[in-house]
Amino acid sequence: MTKTLTDLTATERRELTTALHEAAHAVVGRVMGLTVRRAVIHTPDSLGHAGRCEFATAPLGKPGEVDLAGTVAELRFEHGPTFSAYAVTDRLGVHCDDRDALTASGDPGTLDRTRRVVETTWQPIRELAARLYGYREVSGEQVDAALRLSEYADEAVIQLSAIRAGHWPAARPIVPGGGDQWRLHLH
């Protein structure tokens, strides 16, 4: 039997929201060029954290879009694609770590860029969140699969650039001699 959102208990709804939050960190992190190790959800710790997303060391640091992605995804889930900046501010009162990282970035365009990337990748975020909700953990490879990225690094770089520009699924170049030069990568 499949449950609808209205059938979920308060605990299940919190876990689903946490899964969306962490999935968004993972997907947006990957789109922004980070390597995702894994995302997990777990029983809340002493600080109230019920999930985390782990990245490999980022030589240039973590972009503000990655920090804000979880909050934006939660609000996207609750309100649809249109919600106010005030709603973001209110939610960041709950997610203090994300708020502090965003404040440290000092970039006023971060919210707009984050909203655009989350909206572009909403389908992969939802797909990954469902897996995370069910299995409690997802790998970096599963993030790449949700984004439909090529297994070839050079192609994946091009696809990630296209996603940042607002195109998903991204066009995938065909290997030489394979017919058309570009095709949609749909699996």
Rosetta blueprint (number, residue, H / E / L):
1 M L
2 T L
3 K L
4 T L
5 L H
6 T H
7 D H
8 L L
9 T L
10 A H
11 T H
12 E H
13 R H
14 R H
15 E H
16 L H
17 T H
18 T H
19 A H
20 L H
21 H H
22 E H
23 A H
24 A H
25 H H
26 A H
27 V H
28 V H
29 G H
30 R H
31 V H
32 M L
33 G L
34 L L
35 T L
36 V E
37 R E
38 R E
39 A E
40 V E
41 I E
42 H L
43 T L
44 P L
45 D L
46 S L
47 L L
48 G L
49 H L
50 A L
51 G E
52 R E
53 C E
54 E E
55 F E
56 A L
57 T L
58 A L
59 P L
60 L L
61 G L
62 K L
63 P L
64 G H
65 E H
66 V H
67 D H
68 L H
69 A H
70 G H
71 T H
72 V H
73 A H
74 E H
75 L H
76 R H
77 F H
78 E H
79 H H
80 G L
81 P L
82 T L
83 F L
84 S L
85 A H
86 Y H
87 A H
88 V H
89 T H
90 D H
91 R H
92 L H
93 G L
94 V L
95 H L
96 C H
97 D H
98 D H
99 R H
100 D H
101 A H
102 L H
103 T H
104 A H
105 S H
106 G L
107 D L
108 P L
109 G L
110 T H
111 L H
112 D H
113 R H
114 T H
115 R H
116 R H
117 V H
118 V H
119 E H
120 T H
121 T L
122 W H
123 Q H
124 P H
125 I H
126 R H
127 E H
128 L H
129 A H
130 A H
131 R H
132 L H
133 Y H
134 G H
135 Y H
136 R L
137 E E
138 V E
139 S E
140 G H
141 E H
142 Q H
143 V H
144 D H
145 A H
146 A H
147 L L
148 R L
149 L L
150 S L
151 E L
152 Y L
153 A H
154 D H
155 E H
156 A H
157 V H
158 I H
159 Q H
160 L H
161 S H
162 A H
163 I H
164 R H
165 A L
166 G L
167 H L
168 W L
169 P L
170 A L
171 A E
172 R E
173 P E
174 I L
175 V L
176 P L
177 G L
178 G L
179 G L
180 D L
181 Q L
182 W E
183 R E
184 L E
185 H L
186 L L
187 H L
